[in-house]
Amino acid sequence: MTQVTEPHANSGPNKVLSWLLLLAGLYAILLSVGMVGAGFKWASGGTEGAKELFAFATNPFLSLLIGILATALVQSSSTVTSVIVGLVAGGMPIEAAIPMIMGANIGTTITNTLVSLGHVRKKSEFRRAFAAATVHDFFNLMCVAIFLPLEILFGFFEKASAWLSAMMMGGDSMSIKGFNFIKPLTKPVIGEAKHFLASIMPDKAAAITLAVLGVVLIFIAITIIGKVLRNLMVGRAKKILHGAIGRGPISGITSGAVVTVLVQSSSTTTSLMVPLVGSGVFKPKDIYPFTLGANIGTTITALLAATALSGAGAIVGLQIALVHLMYNFSGVIVIYGLPFLRDIPLKAADRLAEVATERHSLAALYVLTVFFLIPGLCVFAMSALG
């Protein structure tokens, strides 16, 4: 009897449909970021009004906590950083956005930490998995502890990214040296959306609605892109993963960045590691460089989002995207590059895993406290006082 073989999920019409969905998702990101920027600029009445609108975020520590909390809630640093790009283009001060970017890096680590809790019933598995997950937490916390004070004092990332974005764009808009093809694709749609909303509600409400719709669309677009890319690329990503671990830190970091670009999600990349460590295939030390590469790879989404911008807001939108890239590169170079700092995240994660293995409730308390209670209570208290 002849066995009938079902068509492969990634072949024929299904593959064509997947690529079409990917293109639609990419266009949706470009469109949505433009909507967020246009909405906030419209609501604030221009750049000066926007500065007043975002005055609550001028405290760098409050901005950091907002970045952590927002990313932990939506479980996607790609979504949050794309929104931040749009907000900066709409007038949000760059000095307020930089700590938010740093906070987004911390908030995104919640996903793989939650994945590690799935191993809680097996003591040895849980200890390995929880250590593998939280090494990412401690690395990103160290990055903030090192670079946020330096940024507050000297503004290194702000100045370096301003210089680099000006060099790349050659002026105050995307019309010179690239990205000129984006504006004709997005401006008519955003213009029609503004006209429609203005016809059915007051200007202020219409502007806020446009921005909110942009945020929702960002979330939908990144979800679509992530699912489609995982469907198209997961086999290749796994091959890169298994070929990279154990070949040295440079290979691990590079492969982590490549896989994250392929699946458009650092959470997916790092979460893929946790079960492998939990089952004993790898040790936390083995996947540490791969995790750092994921930090670098995730910056591609904000850079893509920046291409949606035009006019006076374009250069600052690109600037904050470059800050994200420079910050994550700097963290890898400084913390992993300096031997006396390199093993601190590993040792801290191993110690926390040891304690959490003995008292499982502490693992849940750690997640709730670091990602929700501390940021949430601090944001509420500082907002009330301010």
TORSE-823063 format. One record per residue (C-alpha): x, y, z; residue in three letters. Coordinates in steps of 0.5 Angstrom, whole numbers, padded with zeros to 4 digits. Example, Ala and Ser with C-alpha at 12.3 -4.5 7.8 and 13.67 -1.06 7.14 Angstrom:
BEGIN
<site><u>0025</u><v>-0009</v><w>0016</w><r>ALA</r></site>
<site><u>0027</u><v>-0002</v><w>0014</w><r>SER</r></site>
***
This chain:
BEGIN
<site><u>0000</u><v>0000</v><w>0000</w><r>MET</r></site>
<site><u>0003</u><v>0007</v><w>-0002</w><r>THR</r></site>
<site><u>0004</u><v>0012</v><w>0004</w><r>GLN</r></site>
<site><u>0001</u><v>0019</v><w>0002</w><r>VAL</r></site>
<site><u>0006</u><v>0024</v><w>0004</w><r>THR</r></site>
<site><u>0003</u><v>0031</v><w>0007</w><r>GLU</r></site>
<site><u>0006</u><v>0037</v><w>0004</w><r>PRO</r></site>
<site><u>0012</u><v>0040</v><w>0008</w><r>HIS</r></site>
<site><u>0010</u><v>0046</v><w>0012</w><r>ALA</r></site>
<site><u>0015</u><v>0050</v><w>0009</w><r>ASN</r></site>
<site><u>0014</u><v>0048</v><w>0001</w><r>SER</r></site>
<site><u>0010</u><v>0051</v><w>-0004</w><r>GLY</r></site>
<site><u>0004</u><v>0055</v><w>-0003</w><r>PRO</r></site>
<site><u>0005</u><v>0055</v><w>0004</w><r>ASN</r></site>
<site><u>0012</u><v>0058</v><w>0004</w><r>LYS</r></site>
<site><u>0010</u><v>0064</v><w>-0001</w><r>VAL</r></site>
<site><u>0004</u><v>0065</v><w>0004</w><r>LEU</r></site>
<site><u>0009</u><v>0066</v><w>0009</w><r>SER</r></site>
<site><u>0014</u><v>0071</v><w>0005</w><r>TRP</r></site>
<site><u>0008</u><v>0075</v><w>0004</w><r>LEU</r></site>
<site><u>0006</u><v>0075</v><w>0011</w><r>LEU</r></site>
<site><u>0013</u><v>0077</v><w>0013</w><r>LEU</r></site>
<site><u>0013</u><v>0083</v><w>0008</w><r>LEU</r></site>
<site><u>0006</u><v>0085</v><w>0011</w><r>ALA</r></site>
<site><u>0009</u><v>0085</v><w>0018</w><r>GLY</r></site>
<site><u>0015</u><v>0089</v><w>0016</w><r>LEU</r></site>
<site><u>0010</u><v>0094</v><w>0012</w><r>TYR</r></site>
<site><u>0006</u><v>0094</v><w>0019</w><r>ALA</r></site>
<site><u>0012</u><v>0096</v><w>0023</w><r>ILE</r></site>
<site><u>0014</u><v>0102</v><w>0019</w><r>LEU</r></site>
<site><u>0007</u><v>0104</v><w>0019</w><r>LEU</r></site>
<site><u>0006</u><v>0103</v><w>0026</w><r>SER</r></site>
<site><u>0012</u><v>0107</v><w>0028</w><r>VAL</r></site>
<site><u>0010</u><v>0113</v><w>0024</w><r>GLY</r></site>
<site><u>0003</u><v>0113</v><w>0027</w><r>MET</r></site>
<site><u>0006</u><v>0113</v><w>0034</w><r>VAL</r></site>
<site><u>0010</u><v>0119</v><w>0032</w><r>GLY</r></site>
<site><u>0005</u><v>0123</v><w>0028</w><r>ALA</r></site>
<site><u>0000</u><v>0121</v><w>0034</w><r>GLY</r></site>
<site><u>0004</u><v>0124</v><w>0040</w><r>PHE</r></site>
<site><u>0007</u><v>0130</v><w>0035</w><r>LYS</r></site>
<site><u>-0001</u><v>0132</v><w>0034</w><r>TRP</r></site>
<site><u>-0003</u><v>0131</v><w>0041</w><r>ALA</r></site>
<site><u>0003</u><v>0135</v><w>0044</w><r>SER</r></site>
<site><u>0002</u><v>0141</v><w>0038</w><r>GLY</r></site>
<site><u>0009</u><v>0140</v><w>0036</w><r>GLY</r></site>
<site><u>0016</u><v>0139</v><w>0039</w><r>THR</r></site>
<site><u>0016</u><v>0144</v><w>0045</w><r>GLU</r></site>
<site><u>0009</u><v>0141</v><w>0047</w><r>GLY</r></site>
<site><u>0012</u><v>0134</v><w>0047</w><r>ALA</r></site>
<site><u>0017</u><v>0136</v><w>0052</w><r>LYS</r></site>
<site><u>0012</u><v>0138</v><w>0057</w><r>GLU</r></site>
<site><u>0008</u><v>0132</v><w>0055</w><r>LEU</r></site>
<site><u>0014</u><v>0127</v><w>0057</w><r>PHE</r></site>
<site><u>0016</u><v>0131</v><w>0063</w><r>ALA</r></site>
<site><u>0014</u><v>0126</v><w>0067</w><r>PHE</r></site>
<site><u>0020</u><v>0121</v><w>0064</w><r>ALA</r></site>
<site><u>0026</u><v>0126</v><w>0065</w><r>THR</r></site>
<site><u>0028</u><v>0123</v><w>0071</w><r>ASN</r></site>
<site><u>0033</u><v>0117</v><w>0069</w><r>PRO</r></site>
<site><u>0031</u><v>0112</v><w>0074</w><r>PHE</r></site>
<site><u>0024</u><v>0113</v><w>0073</w><r>LEU</r></site>
<site><u>0025</u><v>0112</v><w>0065</w><r>SER</r></site>
<site><u>0029</u><v>0106</v><w>0067</w><r>LEU</r></site>
<site><u>0023</u><v>0103</v><w>0071</w><r>LEU</r></site>
<site><u>0018</u><v>0105</v><w>0066</w><r>ILE</r></site>
<site><u>0022</u><v>0101</v><w>0061</w><r>GLY</r></site>
<site><u>0023</u><v>0095</v><w>0065</w><r>ILE</r></site>
<site><u>0015</u><v>0095</v><w>0067</w><r>LEU</r></site>
<site><u>0013</u><v>0096</v><w>0060</w><r>ALA</r></site>
<site><u>0017</u><v>0090</v><w>0057</w><r>THR</r></site>
<site><u>0016</u><v>0085</v><w>0063</w><r>ALA</r></site>
<site><u>0008</u><v>0087</v><w>0061</w><r>LEU</r></site>
<site><u>0008</u><v>0086</v><w>0054</w><r>VAL</r></site>
<site><u>0014</u><v>0081</v><w>0054</w><r>GLN</r></site>
<site><u>0017</u><v>0084</v><w>0048</w><r>SER</r></site>
<site><u>0023</u><v>0089</v><w>0048</w><r>SER</r></site>
<site><u>0022</u><v>0089</v><w>0040</w><r>SER</r></site>
<site><u>0015</u><v>0092</v><w>0041</w><r>THR</r></site>
<site><u>0018</u><v>0097</v><w>0047</w><r>VAL</r></site>
<site><u>0024</u><v>0099</v><w>0043</w><r>THR</r></site>
<site><u>0020</u><v>0100</v><w>0037</w><r>SER</r></site>
<site><u>0015</u><v>0105</v><w>0041</w><r>VAL</r></site>
<site><u>0020</u><v>0109</v><w>0044</w><r>ILE</r></site>
<site><u>0023</u><v>0110</v><w>0037</w><r>VAL</r></site>
<site><u>0016</u><v>0113</v><w>0035</w><r>GLY</r></site>
<site><u>0016</u><v>0117</v><w>0042</w><r>LEU</r></site>
<site><u>0023</u><v>0120</v><w>0041</w><r>VAL</r></site>
<site><u>0021</u><v>0122</v><w>0033</w><r>ALA</r></site>
<site><u>0014</u><v>0125</v><w>0036</w><r>GLY</r></site>
<site><u>0018</u><v>0129</v><w>0041</w><r>GLY</r></site>
<site><u>0020</u><v>0125</v><w>0047</w><r>MET</r></site>
<site><u>0027</u><v>0128</v><w>0050</w><r>PRO</r></site>
<site><u>0033</u><v>0123</v><w>0048</w><r>ILE</r></site>
<site><u>0036</u><v>0123</v><w>0055</w><r>GLU</r></site>
<site><u>0029</u><v>0120</v><w>0058</w><r>ALA</r></site>
<site><u>0029</u><v>0115</v><w>0052</w><r>ALA</r></site>
<site><u>0036</u><v>0112</v><w>0053</w><r>ILE</r></site>
<site><u>0034</u><v>0109</v><w>0060</w><r>PRO</r></site>
<site><u>0028</u><v>0107</v><w>0058</w><r>MET</r></site>
<site><u>0032</u><v>0103</v><w>0053</w><r>ILE</r></site>
<site><u>0036</u><v>0100</v><w>0058</w><r>MET</r></site>
<site><u>0030</u><v>0098</v><w>0062</w><r>GLY</r></site>
<site><u>0027</u><v>0094</v><w>0056</w><r>ALA</r></site>
<site><u>0034</u><v>0090</v><w>0056</w><r>ASN</r></site>
<site><u>0032</u><v>0088</v><w>0063</w><r>ILE</r></site>
<site><u>0025</u><v>0087</v><w>0062</w><r>GLY</r></site>
<site><u>0026</u><v>0082</v><w>0056</w><r>THR</r></site>
<site><u>0029</u><v>0077</v><w>0061</w><r>THR</r></site>
<site><u>0023</u><v>0075</v><w>0064</w><r>ILE</r></site>
<site><u>0021</u><v>0070</v><w>0059</w><r>THR</r></site>
<site><u>0027</u><v>0066</v><w>0059</w><r>ASN</r></site>
<site><u>0026</u><v>0066</v><w>0067</w><r>THR</r></site>
<site><u>0019</u><v>0064</v><w>0067</w><r>LEU</r></site>
<site><u>0021</u><v>0058</v><w>0062</w><r>VAL</r></site>
<site><u>0026</u><v>0056</v><w>0067</w><r>SER</r></site>
<site><u>0020</u><v>0055</v><w>0072</w><r>LEU</r></site>
<site><u>0017</u><v>0049</v><w>0068</w><r>GLY</r></site>
<site><u>0023</u><v>0045</v><w>0071</w><r>HIS</r></site>
<site><u>0021</u><v>0046</v><w>0078</w><r>VAL</r></site>
<site><u>0019</u><v>0039</v><w>0079</w><r>ARG</r></site>
<site><u>0026</u><v>0036</v><w>0078</w><r>LYS</r></site>
<site><u>0031</u><v>0039</v><w>0083</w><r>LYS</r></site>
<site><u>0037</u><v>0038</v><w>0079</w><r>SER</r></site>
<site><u>0034</u><v>0040</v><w>0072</w><r>GLU</r></site>
<site><u>0031</u><v>0047</v><w>0075</w><r>PHE</r></site>
<site><u>0038</u><v>0049</v><w>0078</w><r>ARG</r></site>
<site><u>0041</u><v>0049</v><w>0072</w><r>ARG</r></site>
<site><u>0035</u><v>0052</v><w>0068</w><r>ALA</r></site>
<site><u>0034</u><v>0057</v><w>0073</w><r>PHE</r></site>
<site><u>0042</u><v>0059</v><w>0073</w><r>ALA</r></site>
<site><u>0042</u><v>0059</v><w>0065</w><r>ALA</r></site>
<site><u>0036</u><v>0064</v><w>0065</w><r>ALA</r></site>
<site><u>0038</u><v>0069</v><w>0070</w><r>THR</r></site>
<site><u>0045</u><v>0070</v><w>0068</w><r>VAL</r></site>
<site><u>0042</u><v>0074</v><w>0063</w><r>HIS</r></site>
<site><u>0038</u><v>0078</v><w>0068</w><r>ASP</r></site>
<site><u>0045</u><v>0079</v><w>0072</w><r>PHE</r></site>
<site><u>0048</u><v>0081</v><w>0066</w><r>PHE</r></site>
<site><u>0043</u><v>0086</v><w>0064</w><r>ASN</r></site>
<site><u>0043</u><v>0089</v><w>0071</w><r>LEU</r></site>
<site><u>0050</u><v>0090</v><w>0071</w><r>MET</r></site>
<site><u>0050</u><v>0093</v><w>0064</w><r>CYS</r></site>
<site><u>0045</u><v>0098</v><w>0067</w><r>VAL</r></site>
<site><u>0049</u><v>0099</v><w>0074</w><r>ALA</r></site>
<site><u>0056</u><v>0101</v><w>0070</w><r>ILE</r></site>
<site><u>0053</u><v>0105</v><w>0064</w><r>PHE</r></site>
<site><u>0047</u><v>0109</v><w>0067</w><r>LEU</r></site>
<site><u>0051</u><v>0113</v><w>0072</w><r>PRO</r></site>
<site><u>0056</u><v>0114</v><w>0066</w><r>LEU</r></site>
<site><u>0051</u><v>0116</v><w>0061</w><r>GLU</r></site>
<site><u>0048</u><v>0121</v><w>0067</w><r>ILE</r></site>
<site><u>0054</u><v>0124</v><w>0068</w><r>LEU</r></site>
<site><u>0058</u><v>0124</v><w>0061</w><r>PHE</r></site>
<site><u>0052</u><v>0123</v><w>0056</w><r>GLY</r></site>
<site><u>0057</u><v>0118</v><w>0052</w><r>PHE</r></site>
<site><u>0051</u><v>0114</v><w>0048</w><r>PHE</r></site>
<site><u>0047</u><v>0121</v><w>0047</w><r>GLU</r></site>
<site><u>0053</u><v>0124</v><w>0044</w><r>LYS</r></site>
<site><u>0056</u><v>0118</v><w>0040</w><r>ALA</r></site>
<site><u>0049</u><v>0116</v><w>0037</w><r>SER</r></site>
<site><u>0048</u><v>0124</v><w>0035</w><r>ALA</r></site>
<site><u>0055</u><v>0124</v><w>0031</w><r>TRP</r></site>
<site><u>0054</u><v>0117</v><w>0028</w><r>LEU</r></site>
<site><u>0046</u><v>0119</v><w>0026</w><r>SER</r></site>
<site><u>0048</u><v>0125</v><w>0023</w><r>ALA</r></site>
<site><u>0054</u><v>0122</v><w>0019</w><r>MET</r></site>
<site><u>0049</u><v>0116</v><w>0016</w><r>MET</r></site>
<site><u>0044</u><v>0121</v><w>0014</w><r>MET</r></site>
<site><u>0048</u><v>0127</v><w>0012</w><r>GLY</r></site>
<site><u>0042</u><v>0132</v><w>0015</w><r>GLY</r></site>
<site><u>0036</u><v>0132</v><w>0019</w><r>ASP</r></site>
<site><u>0032</u><v>0128</v><w>0015</w><r>SER</r></site>
<site><u>0032</u><v>0121</v><w>0011</w><r>MET</r></site>
<site><u>0031</u><v>0124</v><w>0005</w><r>SER</r></site>
<site><u>0039</u><v>0124</v><w>0004</w><r>ILE</r></site>
<site><u>0043</u><v>0118</v><w>0004</w><r>LYS</r></site>
<site><u>0038</u><v>0113</v><w>0004</w><r>GLY</r></site>
<site><u>0031</u><v>0111</v><w>0007</w><r>PHE</r></site>
<site><u>0027</u><v>0116</v><w>0002</w><r>ASN</r></site>
<site><u>0023</u><v>0110</v><w>-0001</w><r>PHE</r></site>
<site><u>0020</u><v>0109</v><w>0006</w><r>ILE</r></site>
<site><u>0016</u><v>0116</v><w>0006</w><r>LYS</r></site>
<site><u>0012</u><v>0115</v><w>0000</w><r>PRO</r></site>
<site><u>0009</u><v>0108</v><w>0003</w><r>LEU</r></site>
<site><u>0007</u><v>0110</v><w>0010</w><r>THR</r></site>
<site><u>0005</u><v>0118</v><w>0009</w><r>LYS</r></site>
<site><u>-0001</u><v>0117</v><w>0005</w><r>PRO</r></site>
<site><u>-0004</u><v>0112</v><w>0010</w><r>VAL</r></site>
<site><u>-0002</u><v>0116</v><w>0016</w><r>ILE</r></site>
<site><u>-0005</u><v>0122</v><w>0013</w><r>GLY</r></site>
<site><u>-0012</u><v>0118</v><w>0011</w><r>GLU</r></site>
<site><u>-0012</u><v>0115</v><w>0018</w><r>ALA</r></site>
<site><u>-0011</u><v>0122</v><w>0021</w><r>LYS</r></site>
<site><u>-0016</u><v>0125</v><w>0017</w><r>HIS</r></site>
<site><u>-0021</u><v>0120</v><w>0018</w><r>PHE</r></site>
<site><u>-0020</u><v>0120</v><w>0026</w><r>LEU</r></site>
<site><u>-0021</u><v>0128</v><w>0026</w><r>ALA</r></site>
<site><u>-0027</u><v>0127</v><w>0022</w><r>SER</r></site>
<site><u>-0031</u><v>0123</v><w>0028</w><r>ILE</r></site>
<site><u>-0027</u><v>0126</v><w>0034</w><r>MET</r></site>
<site><u>-0024</u><v>0132</v><w>0037</w><r>PRO</r></site>
<site><u>-0017</u><v>0133</v><w>0035</w><r>ASP</r></site>
<site><u>-0014</u><v>0131</v><w>0042</w><r>LYS</r></site>
<site><u>-0017</u><v>0125</v><w>0042</w><r>ALA</r></site>
<site><u>-0016</u><v>0123</v><w>0035</w><r>ALA</r></site>
<site><u>-0009</u><v>0124</v><w>0036</w><r>ALA</r></site>
<site><u>-0008</u><v>0120</v><w>0042</w><r>ILE</r></site>
<site><u>-0012</u><v>0114</v><w>0038</w><r>THR</r></site>
<site><u>-0008</u><v>0115</v><w>0033</w><r>LEU</r></site>
<site><u>-0002</u><v>0113</v><w>0037</w><r>ALA</r></site>
<site><u>-0005</u><v>0108</v><w>0041</w><r>VAL</r></site>
<site><u>-0007</u><v>0104</v><w>0034</w><r>LEU</r></site>
<site><u>0000</u><v>0105</v><w>0032</w><r>GLY</r></site>
<site><u>0002</u><v>0101</v><w>0039</w><r>VAL</r></site>
<site><u>-0003</u><v>0096</v><w>0038</w><r>VAL</r></site>
<site><u>0000</u><v>0095</v><w>0031</w><r>LEU</r></site>
<site><u>0007</u><v>0095</v><w>0033</w><r>ILE</r></site>
<site><u>0005</u><v>0089</v><w>0037</w><r>PHE</r></site>
<site><u>0001</u><v>0085</v><w>0032</w><r>ILE</r></site>
<site><u>0006</u><v>0086</v><w>0027</w><r>ALA</r></site>
<site><u>0012</u><v>0084</v><w>0031</w><r>ILE</r></site>
<site><u>0008</u><v>0078</v><w>0033</w><r>THR</r></site>
<site><u>0006</u><v>0076</v><w>0026</w><r>ILE</r></site>
<site><u>0014</u><v>0077</v><w>0024</w><r>ILE</r></site>
<site><u>0016</u><v>0073</v><w>0030</w><r>GLY</r></site>
<site><u>0011</u><v>0067</v><w>0028</w><r>LYS</r></site>
<site><u>0013</u><v>0067</v><w>0021</w><r>VAL</r></site>
<site><u>0020</u><v>0067</v><w>0021</w><r>LEU</r></site>
<site><u>0020</u><v>0062</v><w>0026</w><r>ARG</r></site>
<site><u>0016</u><v>0058</v><w>0021</w><r>ASN</r></site>
<site><u>0021</u><v>0059</v><w>0016</w><r>LEU</r></site>
<site><u>0028</u><v>0059</v><w>0019</w><r>MET</r></site>
<site><u>0027</u><v>0055</v><w>0026</w><r>VAL</r></site>
<site><u>0031</u><v>0049</v><w>0022</w><r>GLY</r></site>
<site><u>0037</u><v>0054</v><w>0020</w><r>ARG</r></site>
<site><u>0037</u><v>0057</v><w>0027</w><r>ALA</r></site>
<site><u>0037</u><v>0050</v><w>0031</w><r>LYS</r></site>
<site><u>0043</u><v>0048</v><w>0026</w><r>LYS</r></site>
<site><u>0047</u><v>0055</v><w>0028</w><r>ILE</r></site>
<site><u>0045</u><v>0054</v><w>0035</w><r>LEU</r></site>
<site><u>0048</u><v>0047</v><w>0035</w><r>HIS</r></site>
<site><u>0054</u><v>0048</v><w>0031</w><r>GLY</r></site>
<site><u>0056</u><v>0055</v><w>0035</w><r>ALA</r></site>
<site><u>0056</u><v>0052</v><w>0042</w><r>ILE</r></site>
<site><u>0063</u><v>0050</v><w>0045</w><r>GLY</r></site>
<site><u>0066</u><v>0053</v><w>0039</w><r>ARG</r></site>
<site><u>0069</u><v>0059</v><w>0043</w><r>GLY</r></site>
<site><u>0066</u><v>0066</v><w>0045</w><r>PRO</r></site>
<site><u>0066</u><v>0069</v><w>0039</w><r>ILE</r></site>
<site><u>0062</u><v>0064</v><w>0035</w><r>SER</r></site>
<site><u>0057</u><v>0064</v><w>0041</w><r>GLY</r></site>
<site><u>0056</u><v>0071</v><w>0041</w><r>ILE</r></site>
<site><u>0056</u><v>0072</v><w>0033</w><r>THR</r></site>
<site><u>0051</u><v>0066</v><w>0033</w><r>SER</r></site>
<site><u>0046</u><v>0069</v><w>0038</w><r>GLY</r></site>
<site><u>0046</u><v>0075</v><w>0034</w><r>ALA</r></site>
<site><u>0044</u><v>0071</v><w>0028</w><r>VAL</r></site>
<site><u>0039</u><v>0067</v><w>0031</w><r>VAL</r></site>
<site><u>0036</u><v>0073</v><w>0034</w><r>THR</r></site>
<site><u>0036</u><v>0077</v><w>0027</w><r>VAL</r></site>
<site><u>0033</u><v>0070</v><w>0024</w><r>LEU</r></site>
<site><u>0027</u><v>0070</v><w>0029</w><r>VAL</r></site>
<site><u>0026</u><v>0077</v><w>0031</w><r>GLN</r></site>
<site><u>0026</u><v>0075</v><w>0038</w><r>SER</r></site>
<site><u>0031</u><v>0075</v><w>0044</w><r>SER</r></site>
<site><u>0026</u><v>0072</v><w>0048</w><r>SER</r></site>
<site><u>0026</u><v>0066</v><w>0043</w><r>THR</r></site>
<site><u>0033</u><v>0065</v><w>0043</w><r>THR</r></site>
<site><u>0035</u><v>0065</v><w>0050</w><r>THR</r></site>
<site><u>0029</u><v>0061</v><w>0052</w><r>SER</r></site>
<site><u>0031</u><v>0056</v><w>0047</w><r>LEU</r></site>
<site><u>0037</u><v>0055</v><w>0051</w><r>MET</r></site>
<site><u>0034</u><v>0054</v><w>0058</w><r>VAL</r></site>
<site><u>0031</u><v>0047</v><w>0056</w><r>PRO</r></site>
<site><u>0038</u><v>0045</v><w>0053</w><r>LEU</r></site>
<site><u>0041</u><v>0047</v><w>0060</w><r>VAL</r></site>
<site><u>0036</u><v>0044</v><w>0064</w><r>GLY</r></site>
<site><u>0037</u><v>0037</v><w>0061</w><r>SER</r></site>
<site><u>0044</u><v>0037</v><w>0061</w><r>GLY</r></site>
<site><u>0046</u><v>0038</v><w>0054</w><r>VAL</r></site>
<site><u>0050</u><v>0045</v><w>0056</w><r>PHE</r></site>
<site><u>0052</u><v>0048</v><w>0062</w><r>LYS</r></site>
<site><u>0050</u><v>0056</v><w>0063</w><r>PRO</r></site>
<site><u>0057</u><v>0057</v><w>0062</w><r>LYS</r></site>
<site><u>0057</u><v>0054</v><w>0055</w><r>ASP</r></site>
<site><u>0051</u><v>0059</v><w>0053</w><r>ILE</r></site>
<site><u>0053</u><v>0065</v><w>0056</w><r>TYR</r></site>
<site><u>0056</u><v>0068</v><w>0050</w><r>PRO</r></site>
<site><u>0050</u><v>0066</v><w>0046</w><r>PHE</r></site>
<site><u>0045</u><v>0070</v><w>0050</w><r>THR</r></site>
<site><u>0050</u><v>0076</v><w>0050</w><r>LEU</r></site>
<site><u>0049</u><v>0075</v><w>0042</w><r>GLY</r></site>
<site><u>0042</u><v>0075</v><w>0043</w><r>ALA</r></site>
<site><u>0042</u><v>0082</v><w>0046</w><r>ASN</r></site>
<site><u>0046</u><v>0085</v><w>0040</w><r>ILE</r></site>
<site><u>0041</u><v>0081</v><w>0035</w><r>GLY</r></site>
<site><u>0035</u><v>0084</v><w>0038</w><r>THR</r></site>
<site><u>0037</u><v>0091</v><w>0036</w><r>THR</r></site>
<site><u>0035</u><v>0090</v><w>0029</w><r>ILE</r></site>
<site><u>0028</u><v>0091</v><w>0030</w><r>THR</r></site>
<site><u>0029</u><v>0099</v><w>0033</w><r>ALA</r></site>
<site><u>0034</u><v>0100</v><w>0027</w><r>LEU</r></site>
<site><u>0028</u><v>0098</v><w>0022</w><r>LEU</r></site>
<site><u>0023</u><v>0102</v><w>0026</w><r>ALA</r></site>
<site><u>0027</u><v>0108</v><w>0025</w><r>ALA</r></site>
<site><u>0027</u><v>0107</v><w>0017</w><r>THR</r></site>
<site><u>0020</u><v>0109</v><w>0018</w><r>ALA</r></site>
<site><u>0021</u><v>0116</v><w>0020</w><r>LEU</r></site>
<site><u>0022</u><v>0122</v><w>0016</w><r>SER</r></site>
<site><u>0023</u><v>0130</v><w>0017</w><r>GLY</r></site>
<site><u>0026</u><v>0133</v><w>0023</w><r>ALA</r></site>
<site><u>0024</u><v>0127</v><w>0028</w><r>GLY</r></site>
<site><u>0028</u><v>0122</v><w>0023</w><r>ALA</r></site>
<site><u>0035</u><v>0123</v><w>0026</w><r>ILE</r></site>
<site><u>0033</u><v>0123</v><w>0033</w><r>VAL</r></site>
<site><u>0029</u><v>0116</v><w>0032</w><r>GLY</r></site>
<site><u>0035</u><v>0113</v><w>0028</w><r>LEU</r></site>
<site><u>0039</u><v>0116</v><w>0034</w><r>GLN</r></site>
<site><u>0035</u><v>0112</v><w>0039</w><r>ILE</r></site>
<site><u>0036</u><v>0106</v><w>0035</w><r>ALA</r></site>
<site><u>0043</u><v>0107</v><w>0035</w><r>LEU</r></site>
<site><u>0044</u><v>0108</v><w>0042</w><r>VAL</r></site>
<site><u>0040</u><v>0101</v><w>0043</w><r>HIS</r></site>
<site><u>0046</u><v>0098</v><w>0039</w><r>LEU</r></site>
<site><u>0052</u><v>0101</v><w>0042</w><r>MET</r></site>
<site><u>0049</u><v>0100</v><w>0049</w><r>TYR</r></site>
<site><u>0049</u><v>0093</v><w>0048</w><r>ASN</r></site>
<site><u>0055</u><v>0092</v><w>0044</w><r>PHE</r></site>
<site><u>0059</u><v>0096</v><w>0050</w><r>SER</r></site>
<site><u>0056</u><v>0091</v><w>0055</w><r>GLY</r></site>
<site><u>0059</u><v>0085</v><w>0051</w><r>VAL</r></site>
<site><u>0065</u><v>0089</v><w>0050</w><r>ILE</r></site>
<site><u>0066</u><v>0091</v><w>0057</w><r>VAL</r></site>
<site><u>0063</u><v>0086</v><w>0062</w><r>ILE</r></site>
<site><u>0065</u><v>0080</v><w>0058</w><r>TYR</r></site>
<site><u>0071</u><v>0083</v><w>0055</w><r>GLY</r></site>
<site><u>0074</u><v>0084</v><w>0062</w><r>LEU</r></site>
<site><u>0076</u><v>0078</v><w>0066</w><r>PRO</r></site>
<site><u>0075</u><v>0080</v><w>0073</w><r>PHE</r></site>
<site><u>0067</u><v>0082</v><w>0071</w><r>LEU</r></site>
<site><u>0066</u><v>0076</v><w>0066</w><r>ARG</r></site>
<site><u>0064</u><v>0071</v><w>0071</w><r>ASP</r></site>
<site><u>0060</u><v>0075</v><w>0076</w><r>ILE</r></site>
<site><u>0053</u><v>0074</v><w>0072</w><r>PRO</r></site>
<site><u>0055</u><v>0067</v><w>0072</w><r>LEU</r></site>
<site><u>0057</u><v>0066</v><w>0080</w><r>LYS</r></site>
<site><u>0051</u><v>0071</v><w>0082</w><r>ALA</r></site>
<site><u>0046</u><v>0066</v><w>0077</w><r>ALA</r></site>
<site><u>0049</u><v>0060</v><w>0080</w><r>ASP</r></site>
<site><u>0048</u><v>0062</v><w>0087</w><r>ARG</r></site>
<site><u>0041</u><v>0065</v><w>0086</w><r>LEU</r></site>
<site><u>0039</u><v>0058</v><w>0083</w><r>ALA</r></site>
<site><u>0042</u><v>0054</v><w>0089</w><r>GLU</r></site>
<site><u>0038</u><v>0058</v><w>0094</w><r>VAL</r></site>
<site><u>0031</u><v>0058</v><w>0089</w><r>ALA</r></site>
<site><u>0032</u><v>0050</v><w>0088</w><r>THR</r></site>
<site><u>0032</u><v>0049</v><w>0096</w><r>GLU</r></site>
<site><u>0026</u><v>0054</v><w>0096</w><r>ARG</r></site>
<site><u>0022</u><v>0054</v><w>0090</w><r>HIS</r></site>
<site><u>0017</u><v>0060</v><w>0093</w><r>SER</r></site>
<site><u>0023</u><v>0065</v><w>0092</w><r>LEU</r></site>
<site><u>0024</u><v>0064</v><w>0085</w><r>ALA</r></site>
<site><u>0017</u><v>0066</v><w>0084</w><r>ALA</r></site>
<site><u>0018</u><v>0072</v><w>0089</w><r>LEU</r></site>
<site><u>0024</u><v>0074</v><w>0085</w><r>TYR</r></site>
<site><u>0020</u><v>0074</v><w>0078</w><r>VAL</r></site>
<site><u>0015</u><v>0078</v><w>0081</w><r>LEU</r></site>
<site><u>0019</u><v>0083</v><w>0085</w><r>THR</r></site>
<site><u>0025</u><v>0085</v><w>0080</w><r>VAL</r></site>
<site><u>0020</u><v>0085</v><w>0074</w><r>PHE</r></site>
<site><u>0013</u><v>0088</v><w>0077</w><r>PHE</r></site>
<site><u>0013</u><v>0090</v><w>0084</w><r>LEU</r></site>
<site><u>0020</u><v>0094</v><w>0085</w><r>ILE</r></site>
<site><u>0019</u><v>0098</v><w>0078</w><r>PRO</r></site>
<site><u>0011</u><v>0098</v><w>0079</w><r>GLY</r></site>
<site><u>0011</u><v>0101</v><w>0086</w><r>LEU</r></site>
<site><u>0017</u><v>0106</v><w>0084</w><r>CYS</r></site>
<site><u>0014</u><v>0109</v><w>0078</w><r>VAL</r></site>
<site><u>0007</u><v>0110</v><w>0082</w><r>PHE</r></site>
<site><u>0011</u><v>0113</v><w>0088</w><r>ALA</r></site>
<site><u>0015</u><v>0117</v><w>0084</w><r>MET</r></site>
<site><u>0009</u><v>0119</v><w>0079</w><r>SER</r></site>
<site><u>0005</u><v>0121</v><w>0086</w><r>ALA</r></site>
<site><u>0011</u><v>0125</v><w>0089</w><r>LEU</r></site>
<site><u>0012</u><v>0129</v><w>0082</w><r>GLY</r></site>
***
